[in-house]
Every structure is written in structure tokens, then in C-alpha cells.
């Protein structure tokens, strides 16, 4: 059994001046927190589809109200178009969860489920993303963190909004193509599949994305307005809005357990992200399913771990989006740390 190692601050010092506790490894969670439930997974996918398809259909319906001025229709459509794009974003997060092996007890079912859901986003290779993302988890904010190498380049809100996700997705697409060809990647941590299985997943990813692309082309040819409103604009939303998420989650943070990322606990983010907004908890315990992350949050809070570590737990909407501005930069360390959340954040034996 692991101990909950941390260095306690001196007593009698005001909280504002107390140094952060330095944890050697994550606190131990009850084992049941790690158990996936496929019914929850199906609910997650349905949630994303309701946003993507449902709000897209509402926006298309508003556009059909020809009695209204174009400007009025555009204004009424705007929130629904954003939510439709966020539905795509949610389905992308299903892919993220799938390759964390938390959607199903069988890791292949988990990965394929996430792949089928997230491939709705044309240009997003979830297999290439996953290969990079496992390294991001192992080396968060450190020298070998591939995310830091991409996102630290963008210093202002506008550059992040316009280019950050496009840059990252280009890298993921290259990685996905290389995996489909059975080639190695310049990454230290490998996906938890055999080489043959990884290649098969990457090929399947390409095929499913191609099928979705064919569907989108067919929809657009049948009705141009539907294609633009229900396909093109949600893609633009997900590319640019999701490009801000890495900064909300990591800008202005540091290295180390309970310090290297940020959770956004306002109900707005829980609605938008279906619990995946608990990013600090996810980084500590990458294999805990999304639906249990609020439980992890309450467990850590009740046991005083956030207070000891002075963790980044954001309670306001503006406080989260403020991290996308130039005041907060994406951290990059000059070296790698020894602790491994992919190992130490796993269930205790």
C-alpha cells in the first residue's frame, strides 16, 4: 500500500503565506472509483450527439424563418451554433476517454468506442492525439511534454484562438498517419497496445473519418444551408474554441502533483464538458472514468489535499477564461520529473 506522502507546511503560518505541500505521489483512492460503466459511456455519447445534432437542427430551423431579417436570424442562431460545436467537442472528449481505457473494462472496446465517437471531427486523428496525450500525462509541463512544445508557442489570446488547435491537430494527423503505416513516433511513452493493434486502430480511425466525411459531403450536396450550418460552422467552433482549453487547464500552473493543471468547478463547465472539466483530478488519476471525477474532487477536498497543495481549483467562469489571455503563459520546464501518473495514479494493489 502506498503512503500519502507530502511535506506539511509549518503550523501557525497564515494560509496565504504557507508554502505548498509537495506530494511525492497521489493520495490513494478507493478502488471503486476506477470502475467503468458502459451505460455511462453510452450516456456520454448521447449527450454529445444531442448537442451536436440537436442544437444544429435548431439553428437550421431558425435559418428557415425567412420572415425574419438575416441579422436577426444570425443573432438567434449564434448560441445554438456554439452549442452544436461544443457537441463535437464533447464527442472528441469521448475519444480522449476511450484511449484512457475508461469507457469499458475491455481496453479495445474502450478505444474503439472513443474512436467511433470522436471521428465525427474531420481533421482530428484520435489515435495520433492519444499517442501524444499519453506523453503529455507522463511529462505534464515538463521538458518532454509534447503539448508544452506546441501550446507554449502561442502567447496571446488571438494567436491561441486562431492557431493553437490547428497546430496541434496537424501534429496529431501526422502521428496518426505514421501509426497507420506501422511507423514509430518520436515519443518516449507508447500506447498500451501491441504494435499491430495500434496500427489497426490508426487504420480504423482513417476509415471511420472517411465515412463521416462522405456523409457530410452528401448532406451538403443535398442542402447547402444544412451543410454549412450543421457541419461547417460546428467544425469551426470546435477547432477554435477547443484551442483555448489547454490554456484554461494549464496556463499559469507549475510542476508536481496537485499543481500542474487546473479544474474548473463552476456548474457551467460541468454542463459544457459532462464532468471532464475536473482536469486536475484527471491528471492525478488518468484511468478514473469521467463520471467519477466529481467524486474524486470531493474526496480530495474533504481530506484537505487541495488546501495543502494550494491547488488550482477555479470556481468562476471568468476566472477560467482569464487564463487564455497573455497574462498567463503555458509552462515548460527544462527537465523531467521522476513521478509517473500513469503508474502512480493507478489503483493501489
VOPAGU-2260 file (C-alpha; in pm, 1 decimal, decimal comma):
REM VOPAGU-2260
SITE   aa  ch    i         X         Y         Z
SITE  UNK   A    0       0,0       0,0       0,0
SITE  UNK   A    1     133,8     342,2     -90,6
SITE  UNK   A    2     153,8     621,5     163,1
SITE  UNK   A    3       8,8     966,9     100,3
SITE  UNK   A    4     346,9    1138,5     110,4
SITE  UNK   A    5     351,1    1514,8     139,2
SITE  UNK   A    6     561,7    1776,4     314,5
SITE  UNK   A    7     344,9    1961,0     564,1
SITE  UNK   A    8     376,4    2338,3     597,9
SITE  UNK   A    9     480,1    2483,1     931,7
SITE  UNK   A   10     196,5    2537,7    1176,5
SITE  UNK   A   11      90,8    2883,9    1288,2
SITE  UNK   A   12     150,2    3048,6     949,4
SITE  UNK   A   13    -133,1    3227,8     771,2
SITE  UNK   A   14    -271,1    3027,1     474,3
SITE  UNK   A   15    -172,3    3296,9     225,7
SITE  UNK   A   16     193,7    3260,4     321,6
SITE  UNK   A   17     204,4    2884,6     374,5
SITE  UNK   A   18     421,1    2709,9     113,3
SITE  UNK   A   19     252,7    2445,6     -96,2
SITE  UNK   A   20     282,9    2089,2      24,7
SITE  UNK   A   21     497,5    1885,0    -212,5
SITE  UNK   A   22     339,0    1546,2    -275,2
SITE  UNK   A   23     563,0    1254,2    -365,6
SITE  UNK   A   24     268,7    1059,6    -512,2
SITE  UNK   A   25    -107,3    1099,6    -540,7
SITE  UNK   A   26    -328,4    1017,3    -241,3
SITE  UNK   A   27    -478,7     669,4    -265,7
SITE  UNK   A   28    -835,7     648,3    -395,4
SITE  UNK   A   29   -1095,6     384,5    -316,2
SITE  UNK   A   30   -1067,1     120,3    -585,4
SITE  UNK   A   31   -1431,1     151,4    -691,1
SITE  UNK   A   32   -1358,1     499,4    -825,7
SITE  UNK   A   33   -1178,3     334,3   -1119,2
SITE  UNK   A   34   -1463,2     107,4   -1231,0
SITE  UNK   A   35   -1603,7     197,1   -1577,2
SITE  UNK   A   36   -1974,3     165,7   -1657,3
SITE  UNK   A   37   -2067,4     124,4   -2022,1
SITE  UNK   A   38   -2415,5     266,4   -1956,6
SITE  UNK   A   39   -2245,2     591,3   -1850,2
SITE  UNK   A   40   -2033,6     576,2   -2165,7
SITE  UNK   A   41   -2342,5     549,0   -2385,9
SITE  UNK   A   42   -2494,6     840,1   -2196,6
SITE  UNK   A   43   -2178,5    1044,0   -2262,0
SITE  UNK   A   44   -2202,4     976,6   -2635,5
SITE  UNK   A   45   -2575,6    1054,8   -2639,9
SITE  UNK   A   46   -2505,4    1380,7   -2455,3
SITE  UNK   A   47   -2255,3    1488,5   -2720,4
SITE  UNK   A   48   -2482,4    1386,1   -3005,9
SITE  UNK   A   49   -2776,3    1577,3   -2856,5
SITE  UNK   A   50   -2561,7    1890,4   -2850,7
SITE  UNK   A   51   -2413,2    1838,9   -3197,5
SITE  UNK   A   52   -2720,3    1719,8   -3387,9
SITE  UNK   A   53   -2997,2    1864,7   -3172,4
SITE  UNK   A   54   -2870,8    2220,9   -3146,9
SITE  UNK   A   55   -2758,3    2208,6   -3510,2
SITE  UNK   A   56   -3112,7    2121,3   -3616,2
SITE  UNK   A   57   -3248,1    2407,3   -3402,3
SITE  UNK   A   58   -3006,7    2650,5   -3570,8
SITE  UNK   A   59   -3111,3    2521,4   -3914,3
SITE  UNK   A   60   -3475,7    2569,5   -3817,7
SITE  UNK   A   61   -3412,1    2930,5   -3719,2
SITE  UNK   A   62   -3244,5    2992,6   -4054,1
SITE  UNK   A   63   -3561,4    2867,8   -4224,4
SITE  UNK   A   64   -3762,5    3154,5   -4069,5
SITE  UNK   A   65   -3740,5    3368,3   -4382,8
SITE  UNK   A   66   -3978,5    3625,7   -4236,0
SITE  UNK   A   67   -3700,1    3739,4   -4001,8
SITE  UNK   A   68   -3415,3    3963,0   -4113,2
SITE  UNK   A   69   -3087,9    3781,4   -4181,7
SITE  UNK   A   70   -2913,9    3965,2   -3897,6
SITE  UNK   A   71   -3186,6    3865,9   -3652,1
SITE  UNK   A   72   -3167,8    3502,9   -3760,1
SITE  UNK   A   73   -2788,4    3504,6   -3725,0
SITE  UNK   A   74   -2814,2    3650,2   -3375,9
SITE  UNK   A   75   -3072,5    3391,5   -3268,9
SITE  UNK   A   76   -2868,3    3109,2   -3421,1
SITE  UNK   A   77   -2537,7    3203,2   -3257,2
SITE  UNK   A   78   -2581,7    3030,1   -2918,0
SITE  UNK   A   79   -2714,8    2714,4   -3081,2
SITE  UNK   A   80   -2425,5    2704,3   -3327,1
SITE  UNK   A   81   -2182,7    2735,3   -3036,5
SITE  UNK   A   82   -2355,6    2450,1   -2852,4
SITE  UNK   A   83   -2356,7    2235,1   -3168,3
SITE  UNK   A   84   -1982,1    2288,7   -3197,8
SITE  UNK   A   85   -1943,7    2206,2   -2829,4
SITE  UNK   A   86   -2128,0    1881,5   -2902,3
SITE  UNK   A   87   -1848,3    1793,5   -3143,6
SITE  UNK   A   88   -1601,9    1891,3   -2872,7
SITE  UNK   A   89   -1774,9    1653,9   -2629,2
SITE  UNK   A   90   -1753,6    1370,1   -2881,5
SITE  UNK   A   91   -1383,2    1445,6   -2916,1
SITE  UNK   A   92   -1356,9    1411,3   -2538,1
SITE  UNK   A   93   -1525,1    1070,5   -2566,1
SITE  UNK   A   94   -1226,1     973,0   -2781,8
SITE  UNK   A   95    -994,7    1112,5   -2514,5
SITE  UNK   A   96   -1164,3     895,5   -2251,7
SITE  UNK   A   97   -1163,6     593,8   -2480,9
SITE  UNK   A   98    -785,9     595,1   -2511,4
SITE  UNK   A   99    -754,0     641,1   -2137,0
SITE  UNK   A  100    -927,7     299,8   -2131,9
SITE  UNK   A  101   -1201,6     427,6   -1902,2
SITE  UNK   A  102   -1510,1     372,6   -2119,8
SITE  UNK   A  103   -1519,6      -6,0   -2085,5
SITE  UNK   A  104   -1342,8    -279,9   -1890,1
SITE  UNK   A  105   -1201,8    -415,7   -2216,3
SITE  UNK   A  106    -935,7    -171,7   -2335,1
SITE  UNK   A  107   -1001,2    -244,5   -2702,8
SITE  UNK   A  108   -1374,8    -180,4   -2665,5
SITE  UNK   A  109   -1292,1     141,7   -2483,2
SITE  UNK   A  110   -1053,9     261,6   -2754,8
SITE  UNK   A  111   -1280,6     167,3   -3046,2
SITE  UNK   A  112   -1583,0     328,4   -2879,8
SITE  UNK   A  113   -1391,1     651,0   -2832,9
SITE  UNK   A  114   -1260,0     630,1   -3189,1
SITE  UNK   A  115   -1606,5     585,4   -3340,8
SITE  UNK   A  116   -1742,2     884,4   -3148,3
SITE  UNK   A  117   -1455,6    1128,1   -3195,2
SITE  UNK   A  118   -1401,8    1063,8   -3566,4
SITE  UNK   A  119   -1702,6    1287,8   -3635,4
SITE  UNK   A  120   -1447,9    1571,1   -3620,7
SITE  UNK   A  121   -1282,2    1582,2   -3961,4
SITE  UNK   A  122    -912,6    1658,9   -3922,7
SITE  UNK   A  123    -886,2    1518,3   -3570,8
SITE  UNK   A  124    -687,9    1193,6   -3550,7
SITE  UNK   A  125    -772,1    1048,8   -3210,8
SITE  UNK   A  126    -504,0     779,6   -3243,0
SITE  UNK   A  127    -236,2    1038,8   -3315,1
SITE  UNK   A  128    -373,8    1251,9   -3033,3
SITE  UNK   A  129    -370,9     957,7   -2791,7
SITE  UNK   A  130      -8,7     874,0   -2869,9
SITE  UNK   A  131      87,5    1231,4   -2789,4
SITE  UNK   A  132    -151,4    1258,4   -2495,8
SITE  UNK   A  133      -5,7     965,8   -2301,4
SITE  UNK   A  134     326,6    1150,6   -2311,6
SITE  UNK   A  135     153,7    1471,4   -2201,5
SITE  UNK   A  136      26,0    1287,8   -1894,2
SITE  UNK   A  137     361,3    1133,0   -1812,1
SITE  UNK   A  138     552,9    1459,5   -1853,3
SITE  UNK   A  139     296,0    1729,9   -1774,4
SITE  UNK   A  140     453,2    2078,0   -1802,9
SITE  UNK   A  141     796,3    1915,2   -1827,6
SITE  UNK   A  142    1067,5    1909,4   -2092,6
SITE  UNK   A  143     925,8    1602,1   -2270,6
SITE  UNK   A  144     562,9    1718,8   -2266,7
SITE  UNK   A  145     457,6    1735,1   -2635,7
SITE  UNK   A  146     166,6    1967,5   -2552,1
SITE  UNK   A  147     400,4    2220,5   -2394,0
SITE  UNK   A  148     608,5    2226,4   -2711,9
SITE  UNK   A  149     300,0    2317,8   -2915,8
SITE  UNK   A  150      92,8    2540,6   -2689,0
SITE  UNK   A  151     373,9    2740,1   -2526,5
SITE  UNK   A  152     446,0    2895,8   -2867,7
SITE  UNK   A  153     123,7    3096,3   -2859,4
SITE  UNK   A  154     142,8    3390,1   -2621,5
SITE  UNK   A  155    -175,9    3589,1   -2683,3
SITE  UNK   A  156    -547,5    3516,4   -2678,4
SITE  UNK   A  157    -585,3    3579,5   -3051,8
SITE  UNK   A  158    -299,1    3353,5   -3158,0
SITE  UNK   A  159    -428,5    3079,9   -2929,4
SITE  UNK   A  160    -782,9    3112,8   -3060,2
SITE  UNK   A  161    -678,8    3114,0   -3424,4
SITE  UNK   A  162    -384,8    2874,3   -3444,7
SITE  UNK   A  163    -324,7    2659,1   -3135,9
SITE  UNK   A  164    -569,0    2376,5   -3214,6
SITE  UNK   A  165    -485,6    2378,7   -3584,8
SITE  UNK   A  166    -118,9    2334,7   -3495,6
SITE  UNK   A  167    -190,5    2053,0   -3251,0
SITE  UNK   A  168    -432,2    1873,5   -3484,9
SITE  UNK   A  169    -177,0    1886,7   -3766,4
SITE  UNK   A  170      73,6    1711,6   -3541,6
SITE  UNK   A  171    -186,6    1453,1   -3437,5
SITE  UNK   A  172    -277,9    1388,9   -3802,0
SITE  UNK   A  173      87,8    1324,7   -3887,2
SITE  UNK   A  174     122,1    1091,3   -3589,7
SITE  UNK   A  175    -198,6     910,1   -3686,2
SITE  UNK   A  176     -78,4     862,3   -4043,6
SITE  UNK   A  177     256,9     728,7   -3923,4
SITE  UNK   A  178      85,7     485,7   -3687,8
SITE  UNK   A  179    -140,4     365,1   -3970,8
SITE  UNK   A  180     174,2     287,7   -4171,2
SITE  UNK   A  181     326,5      98,9   -3879,0
SITE  UNK   A  182     597,7     358,8   -3822,6
SITE  UNK   A  183     747,6     469,0   -3490,9
SITE  UNK   A  184     684,4     808,4   -3333,8
SITE  UNK   A  185     939,9    1038,8   -3166,6
SITE  UNK   A  186     777,4     984,6   -2826,1
SITE  UNK   A  187     907,0     816,6   -2511,5
SITE  UNK   A  188     580,3     660,9   -2388,4
SITE  UNK   A  189     394,8     412,9   -2610,7
SITE  UNK   A  190      22,7     342,3   -2622,0
SITE  UNK   A  191     -85,1      38,7   -2414,4
SITE  UNK   A  192    -146,4    -178,3   -2720,2
SITE  UNK   A  193      67,6    -406,5   -2930,7
SITE  UNK   A  194     224,7    -256,1   -3241,6
SITE  UNK   A  195     -17,7    -449,0   -3461,9
SITE  UNK   A  196    -320,3    -335,8   -3260,0
SITE  UNK   A  197    -203,2      25,7   -3263,7
SITE  UNK   A  198    -166,4      13,3   -3641,8
SITE  UNK   A  199    -512,4    -140,9   -3673,1
SITE  UNK   A  200    -668,7     130,9   -3457,9
SITE  UNK   A  201    -498,2     401,2   -3664,5
SITE  UNK   A  202    -622,3     247,5   -3990,9
SITE  UNK   A  203    -974,6     216,7   -3848,8
SITE  UNK   A  204    -955,5     581,0   -3744,4
SITE  UNK   A  205    -876,2     682,1   -4104,0
SITE  UNK   A  206   -1159,7     470,5   -4243,7
SITE  UNK   A  207   -1423,0     596,7   -3998,7
SITE  UNK   A  208   -1320,0     958,3   -4052,2
SITE  UNK   A  209   -1350,1     898,8   -4428,2
SITE  UNK   A  210   -1700,9     761,7   -4378,5
SITE  UNK   A  211   -1805,8    1067,1   -4177,6
SITE  UNK   A  212   -1654,1    1294,0   -4442,5
SITE  UNK   A  213   -1857,0    1116,5   -4709,4
SITE  UNK   A  214   -2171,9    1165,6   -4500,4
SITE  UNK   A  215   -2100,2    1536,7   -4457,2
SITE  UNK   A  216   -2039,1    1583,1   -4829,4
SITE  UNK   A  217   -2366,5    1405,6   -4907,4
SITE  UNK   A  218   -2559,1    1626,9   -4661,0
SITE  UNK   A  219   -2405,4    1942,4   -4807,8
SITE  UNK   A  220   -2481,7    1836,0   -5164,9
SITE  UNK   A  221   -2842,6    1765,7   -5068,5
SITE  UNK   A  222   -2881,2    2101,8   -4893,7
SITE  UNK   A  223   -2604,0    2361,8   -4885,9
SITE  UNK   A  224   -2751,1    2557,4   -4593,7
SITE  UNK   A  225   -2776,5    2243,1   -4379,5
SITE  UNK   A  226   -2417,7    2150,2   -4460,7
SITE  UNK   A  227   -2287,1    2494,1   -4366,9
SITE  UNK   A  228   -2497,3    2531,7   -4050,5
SITE  UNK   A  229   -2484,3    2175,2   -3917,8
SITE  UNK   A  230   -2136,9    2068,3   -4033,8
SITE  UNK   A  231   -1903,9    2350,7   -4135,8
SITE  UNK   A  232   -1978,2    2602,6   -3858,9
SITE  UNK   A  233   -1966,7    2344,0   -3575,1
SITE  UNK   A  234   -1625,6    2236,7   -3707,6
SITE  UNK   A  235   -1504,6    2598,2   -3693,9
SITE  UNK   A  236   -1637,2    2631,0   -3339,0
SITE  UNK   A  237   -1469,2    2314,9   -3214,7
SITE  UNK   A  238   -1134,0    2399,4   -3375,6
SITE  UNK   A  239   -1110,1    2747,2   -3232,2
SITE  UNK   A  240   -1294,6    2711,2   -2900,8
SITE  UNK   A  241   -1115,0    2388,3   -2808,6
SITE  UNK   A  242    -786,3    2561,2   -2886,9
SITE  UNK   A  243    -838,6    2768,7   -2573,7
SITE  UNK   A  244    -890,6    2468,6   -2344,8
SITE  UNK   A  245    -520,3    2379,5   -2292,9
SITE  UNK   A  246    -460,8    2730,3   -2157,2
SITE  UNK   A  247    -762,2    2717,3   -1926,8
SITE  UNK   A  248    -627,5    2386,0   -1796,5
SITE  UNK   A  249    -252,7    2456,3   -1778,6
SITE  UNK   A  250    -156,6    2823,3   -1826,6
SITE  UNK   A  251     -16,8    2969,4   -1506,7
SITE  UNK   A  252      32,8    2632,7   -1336,4
SITE  UNK   A  253     356,3    2463,6   -1229,0
SITE  UNK   A  254     506,5    2116,4   -1198,2
SITE  UNK   A  255     417,4    1848,0    -949,2
SITE  UNK   A  256     121,2    1656,9    -813,3
SITE  UNK   A  257    -185,5    1873,5    -745,4
SITE  UNK   A  258      -8,6    2174,7    -900,0
SITE  UNK   A  259      40,6    2101,8   -1271,4
SITE  UNK   A  260    -311,2    2162,3   -1401,1
SITE  UNK   A  261    -642,0    2326,7   -1315,7
SITE  UNK   A  262   -1000,1    2217,5   -1251,4
SITE  UNK   A  263   -1298,5    2436,9   -1337,0
SITE  UNK   A  264   -1577,2    2351,3   -1095,6
SITE  UNK   A  265   -1843,9    2607,2   -1188,2
SITE  UNK   A  266   -2165,5    2425,8   -1297,2
SITE  UNK   A  267   -2138,8    2595,9   -1639,0
SITE  UNK   A  268   -1829,5    2390,7   -1718,5
SITE  UNK   A  269   -1980,4    2070,5   -1582,8
SITE  UNK   A  270   -2271,2    2118,5   -1824,7
SITE  UNK   A  271   -2043,9    2202,7   -2116,6
SITE  UNK   A  272   -1794,4    1920,7   -2054,8
SITE  UNK   A  273   -2000,6    1649,1   -1882,4
SITE  UNK   A  274   -1753,4    1623,6   -1586,5
SITE  UNK   A  275   -1435,5    1634,1   -1798,2
SITE  UNK   A  276   -1383,6    1985,3   -1658,9
SITE  UNK   A  277   -1231,5    1820,6   -1347,6
SITE  UNK   A  278    -892,6    1822,9   -1513,8
SITE  UNK   A  279    -673,8    1831,2   -1204,7
SITE  UNK   A  280    -835,6    1512,6   -1080,4
SITE  UNK   A  281    -799,6    1354,2   -1423,2
SITE  UNK   A  282    -426,8    1425,8   -1435,3
SITE  UNK   A  283    -373,8    1266,7   -1096,7
SITE  UNK   A  284    -580,0     960,5   -1183,0
SITE  UNK   A  285    -588,5     923,8   -1564,5
SITE  UNK   A  286    -780,1     594,9   -1562,1
SITE  UNK   A  287   -1068,9     713,5   -1343,2
SITE  UNK   A  288   -1383,2     739,1   -1563,3
SITE  UNK   A  289   -1521,7    1085,2   -1633,4
SITE  UNK   A  290   -1839,1    1030,5   -1428,0
SITE  UNK   A  291   -1637,4     967,2   -1110,6
SITE  UNK   A  292   -1419,3    1277,9   -1135,8
SITE  UNK   A  293   -1660,7    1485,9    -922,1
SITE  UNK   A  294   -1635,3    1214,2    -654,7
SITE  UNK   A  295   -1257,7    1234,7    -673,4
SITE  UNK   A  296   -1282,2    1611,0    -634,5
SITE  UNK   A  297   -1494,4    1581,1    -321,3
SITE  UNK   A  298   -1264,8    1310,6    -180,2
SITE  UNK   A  299    -955,0    1528,7    -224,7
SITE  UNK   A  300   -1131,5    1839,1     -96,1
SITE  UNK   A  301   -1270,6    1664,9     212,3
SITE  UNK   A  302    -927,5    1529,5     301,7
SITE  UNK   A  303    -764,2    1872,2     271,2
SITE  UNK   A  304    -535,4    1790,5     -21,4
SITE  UNK   A  305    -628,7    2098,2    -226,5
SITE  UNK   A  306    -562,3    2328,0      68,2
SITE  UNK   A  307    -227,3    2168,2     149,8
SITE  UNK   A  308    -103,0    2185,4    -208,0
SITE  UNK   A  309    -263,3    2522,7    -289,3
SITE  UNK   A  310    -411,0    2353,0    -595,1
SITE  UNK   A  311    -551,0    2539,2    -893,6
SITE  UNK   A  312    -926,0    2496,9    -847,4
SITE  UNK   A  313   -1115,9    2766,9   -1036,0
SITE  UNK   A  314   -1469,2    2840,5    -917,2
SITE  UNK   A  315   -1571,2    3123,1   -1152,2
SITE  UNK   A  316   -1641,1    3137,0   -1525,1
SITE  UNK   A  317   -1430,6    3445,7   -1590,7
SITE  UNK   A  318   -1150,4    3314,9   -1371,0
SITE  UNK   A  319   -1119,2    3016,3   -1605,2
SITE  UNK   A  320   -1136,4    3208,9   -1933,6
SITE  UNK   A  321    -893,1    3469,5   -1799,2
SITE  UNK   A  322    -623,2    3201,3   -1828,1
SITE  UNK   A  323    -649,3    3224,4   -2207,6
SITE  UNK   A  324    -511,1    3580,1   -2204,5
SITE  UNK   A  325    -149,1    3687,5   -2235,8
SITE  UNK   A  326    -121,8    3732,8   -1858,2
SITE  UNK   A  327     -96,5    3354,7   -1824,1
SITE  UNK   A  328     159,6    3154,2   -2018,2
SITE  UNK   A  329     176,7    2780,2   -2084,1
SITE  UNK   A  330     450,1    2635,8   -1857,3
SITE  UNK   A  331     754,5    2448,8   -1987,0
SITE  UNK   A  332    1020,2    2302,6   -1757,1
SITE  UNK   A  333    1381,0    2244,3   -1856,7
SITE  UNK   A  334    1378,9    1891,4   -1715,1
SITE  UNK   A  335    1162,2    1586,4   -1648,5
SITE  UNK   A  336    1040,1    1470,2   -1308,7
SITE  UNK   A  337    1052,1    1110,1   -1191,6
SITE  UNK   A  338     695,1    1052,2   -1077,7
SITE  UNK   A  339     470,2     877,7   -1329,0
SITE  UNK   A  340      93,4     946,2   -1301,5
SITE  UNK   A  341      24,2     667,5   -1549,8
SITE  UNK   A  342     163,0     432,2   -1285,0
SITE  UNK   A  343     121,6     613,4    -951,9
SITE  UNK   A  344    -233,7     726,5   -1026,1
SITE  UNK   A  345    -347,9     366,9   -1085,1
SITE  UNK   A  346    -546,8     161,4    -831,3
SITE  UNK   A  347    -344,6      52,5    -528,9
SITE  UNK   A  348    -272,3    -319,2    -520,6
